[in-house]
């Protein structure tokens, strides 16, 4: 028989991090364990030790495996950090009232995947790492730099505003100095968009956040979106209209000028920071333009540069889906050729959805990360 746990792992250890993420998420997806810092054997031993100490348990149902806290772990964690963890481990909060239904569990897993990506990208995402999202009187003394990530729970806690967006599929929002990013995660499935709910969420953010000053920070007024997926193959049915409009209507209908697709892995961590850091993007753009000419004003397709023969070139390394689709459509309608530059891991999927008039050129992602990318 297991003994009753008397103490938690030391703060700031991997074991402590896993318990904290499980507390915040409610159920931590076992598949995400490998993304935490540590080798496979070490991570396995951490989980084994936490289970042996009576702090963590595995919940397996419907072929989906996750980790949940034990009652003893909740009690000890509340004793150690009551102010931080009370919103998650008490009352009727979602992480504290776990259910067995697969759709609800998958929702928790999708939110956990995004949380892991944000934290590994160096973006503050936990409630106590940032100021409250909505403040009665925003403090001019708060100097926490952007970007900051806020989960959908933090949005939906604000009544009656939360009721208006309760059906939104967004996992949260990302605040940057260039704008507000709606964040989604389709995981390994295809998203079923709640179109009206997503538009209401956009309207809410425009009303509440796009007022210039927020918490002592200047937040851009543009509202854009990104969706994470398990792999680049998830982008194909969105961009390929022949696969059905249901997967692409919200993404490509023009209500959002920019809608990015990023994988839920280390490459996504790099790209989400690249999305937030205009200086990093400018450095990469300058490198890509070294052997190219400036954009051609008379070209009907939106583009970033031109070949010396006058053909338009689009930089697609952030996989901006509406922009890629418009570029491809414009070239096809006018019988023009062009080029698209992306990272090497994106090229196979984009090749399947771009017409024959587009030539794909790829950048070695590993080489870019080693020699150019500057992570905070």
FENLINDA-V948662 format. One record per residue. N is the residue number from 0. RES is the residue in one small letter. PSI is psi as a letter, one per 40 degrees, with the letter a starting at -180 (999 if undefined). Layout:
N/RES/PSI + N/RES/PSI
This chain:
0/x/i + 1/x/i + 2/x/i + 3/x/h + 4/x/i + 5/x/d + 6/x/i + 7/x/i + 8/x/i + 9/x/i + 10/x/i + 11/x/e + 12/x/i + 13/x/d + 14/x/d + 15/x/d + 16/x/d + 17/x/d + 18/x/d + 19/x/d + 20/x/d + 21/x/d + 22/x/d + 23/x/d + 24/x/d + 25/x/d + 26/x/h + 27/x/h + 28/x/h + 29/x/d + 30/x/e + 31/x/e + 32/x/d + 33/x/e + 34/x/e + 35/x/i + 36/x/h + 37/x/i + 38/x/i + 39/x/d + 40/x/d + 41/x/d + 42/x/d + 43/x/d + 44/x/d + 45/x/d + 46/x/d + 47/x/d + 48/x/d + 49/x/d + 50/x/d + 51/x/d + 52/x/e + 53/x/f + 54/x/d + 55/x/i + 56/x/i + 57/x/h + 58/x/h + 59/x/h + 60/x/i + 61/x/f + 62/x/f + 63/x/h + 64/x/h + 65/x/i + 66/x/h + 67/x/i + 68/x/i + 69/x/i + 70/x/d + 71/x/d + 72/x/d + 73/x/d + 74/x/d + 75/x/d + 76/x/d + 77/x/d + 78/x/d + 79/x/d + 80/x/g + 81/x/d + 82/x/d + 83/x/d + 84/x/e + 85/x/d + 86/x/d + 87/x/d + 88/x/e + 89/x/i + 90/x/a + 91/x/f + 92/x/i + 93/x/d + 94/x/e + 95/x/e + 96/x/g + 97/x/i + 98/x/i + 99/x/e + 100/x/h + 101/x/d + 102/x/d + 103/x/d + 104/x/d + 105/x/d + 106/x/d + 107/x/d + 108/x/d + 109/x/d + 110/x/d + 111/x/d + 112/x/d + 113/x/d + 114/x/d + 115/x/d + 116/x/d + 117/x/d + 118/x/d + 119/x/d + 120/x/e + 121/x/e + 122/x/h + 123/x/h + 124/x/d + 125/x/i + 126/x/d + 127/x/e + 128/x/e + 129/x/i + 130/x/i + 131/x/i + 132/x/d + 133/x/h + 134/x/i + 135/x/d + 136/x/g + 137/x/h + 138/x/h + 139/x/e + 140/x/e + 141/x/h + 142/x/f + 143/x/h + 144/x/i + 145/x/i + 146/x/i + 147/x/i + 148/x/h + 149/x/h + 150/x/i + 151/x/d + 152/x/d + 153/x/d + 154/x/d + 155/x/e + 156/x/e + 157/x/g + 158/x/i + 159/x/e + 160/x/d + 161/x/d + 162/x/d + 163/x/d + 164/x/e + 165/x/d + 166/x/e + 167/x/i + 168/x/e + 169/x/h + 170/x/e + 171/x/a + 172/x/i + 173/x/h + 174/x/h + 175/x/i + 176/x/e + 177/x/e + 178/x/a + 179/x/h + 180/x/h + 181/x/h + 182/x/h + 183/x/i + 184/x/h + 185/x/e + 186/x/b + 187/x/e + 188/x/a + 189/x/h + 190/x/h + 191/x/g + 192/x/i + 193/x/g + 194/x/d + 195/x/d + 196/x/d + 197/x/d + 198/x/d + 199/x/d + 200/x/d + 201/x/d + 202/x/d + 203/x/d + 204/x/d + 205/x/d + 206/x/d + 207/x/d + 208/x/d + 209/x/g + 210/x/f + 211/x/c + 212/x/h + 213/x/h + 214/x/f + 215/x/e + 216/x/i + 217/x/h + 218/x/h + 219/x/i + 220/x/e + 221/x/h + 222/x/h + 223/x/a + 224/x/i + 225/x/i + 226/x/h + 227/x/i + 228/x/i + 229/x/d + 230/x/i + 231/x/d + 232/x/e + 233/x/d + 234/x/e + 235/x/d + 236/x/d + 237/x/d + 238/x/e + 239/x/h + 240/x/d + 241/x/e + 242/x/e + 243/x/h + 244/x/e + 245/x/d + 246/x/e + 247/x/e + 248/x/d + 249/x/d + 250/x/d + 251/x/e + 252/x/e + 253/x/e + 254/x/d + 255/x/h + 256/x/d + 257/x/h + 258/x/h + 259/x/i + 260/x/h + 261/x/i + 262/x/i + 263/x/g + 264/x/a + 265/x/d + 266/x/d + 267/x/d + 268/x/d + 269/x/d + 270/x/d + 271/x/d + 272/x/d + 273/x/d + 274/x/d + 275/x/d + 276/x/h + 277/x/d + 278/x/d + 279/x/d + 280/x/d + 281/x/d + 282/x/d + 283/x/d + 284/x/d + 285/x/d + 286/x/d + 287/x/d + 288/x/e + 289/x/d + 290/x/f + 291/x/i + 292/x/i + 293/x/i + 294/x/i + 295/x/h + 296/x/d + 297/x/e + 298/x/h + 299/x/e + 300/x/h + 301/x/h + 302/x/i + 303/x/d + 304/x/i + 305/x/i + 306/x/i + 307/x/e + 308/x/e + 309/x/e + 310/x/h + 311/x/i + 312/x/h + 313/x/h + 314/x/h + 315/x/f + 316/x/e + 317/x/e + 318/x/f + 319/x/h + 320/x/d + 321/x/d + 322/x/d + 323/x/d + 324/x/d + 325/x/d + 326/x/d + 327/x/d + 328/x/d + 329/x/d + 330/x/d + 331/x/d + 332/x/d + 333/x/e + 334/x/f + 335/x/i + 336/x/i + 337/x/i + 338/x/i + 339/x/h + 340/x/h + 341/x/i + 342/x/i + 343/x/d + 344/x/e + 345/x/d + 346/x/d + 347/x/d + 348/x/d + 349/x/d + 350/x/d + 351/x/d + 352/x/e + 353/x/i + 354/x/i + 355/x/e + 356/x/e + 357/x/h + 358/x/h + 359/x/h + 360/x/h + 361/x/i + 362/x/h + 363/x/h + 364/x/d + 365/x/d + 366/x/d + 367/x/d + 368/x/d + 369/x/d + 370/x/e + 371/x/d + 372/x/h + 373/x/h + 374/x/i + 375/x/999
